[in-house]
């Protein structure tokens, strides 16, 4: 159901809107189009007869009387909502709606002083009640600050106890830190597993074609040094490709088209994370130079502003010597 106030608000926000466009806006609120058409026609008939809406050909406009009535309705709804929010005992735990509606009250009150006059006479709460909400909000903030610090300490403790962790890398970043990854895993072979495909029966798959594979049931093993080739092929996979798992010692890799997620004991993952940060910084400070030789520097020309040192004339007697 769409209220009369909602329809007037649509006309106020879209001056000159026609009947069909207005019907399209309110129809989703009804069970069928006939019900929406009947309700809209009834509301428009009353609004026109009371001088709140003016028809000009096929266009609808809100009159001054309609604008004044709409403001009163909107004022009443705003104040009613504020009163309802202040009755909620847990308003301090979720103060966002209250703050938003108070902001609307103050902003609209700057343009329409009557709203503030109406609010002063109609609200069921006092400024002191708002002070209590503020006190409760500050207590919640202090509690959340304590919880945040406690959780941070607990995370640090779990990391020191070597609980499972994860690190997300881009394909280029994973390629740069591949040697560290291999060293941390201590593995000589990588077991690949496709979630939707039996790789042992699909050795021609574009990810493993041409590699030294050793099928083991639903997995395919490759030498660890060929993992770099797998990484280089990932971005070329079809868009339907989600990920492939790679098992390396105590580490598990989720290989995607753009990222690699490394999962394993915190201590190993943190070493990889630090190495990744170092390589990213070094890469930013030391950009790769072009492989081809640089062109020779041009021969510096003499600055025309610089005056040549005048040469001393030769003594004729010198030539006779």
Buried (B, 14 or more C-beta within 10 A) or exposed (E): EBBBBBBBBBBBEBEEBEBEBBBEBBBEEBEEEEEBBEBBEEBBEEBBEEEBBBEEEEBBBBBEBBBEBBBBBBBEEBBEBBEEBBEEEEBBEEBEBBEEBBEBBEEBBEEEEEBBEBBEEBBEBEEEEBEBBEEBBEEBEEEEEEEEEEEEEEEEEEBEEBEEBEBBBEBEBBBBBBEBBBEBBEBEBBBBBBEEEEBBEBEEBEBBEEBEBEBBEBBBBBBBEBBBEBBEBBEEBEEEBEBBBBBBBBBBBBBBBEBBBBBBBBBBBBBBBEBBEEBBEEEEEEEEEEEEEEEEEEEEEEEEEEEEEEEEEEEEEEEEE
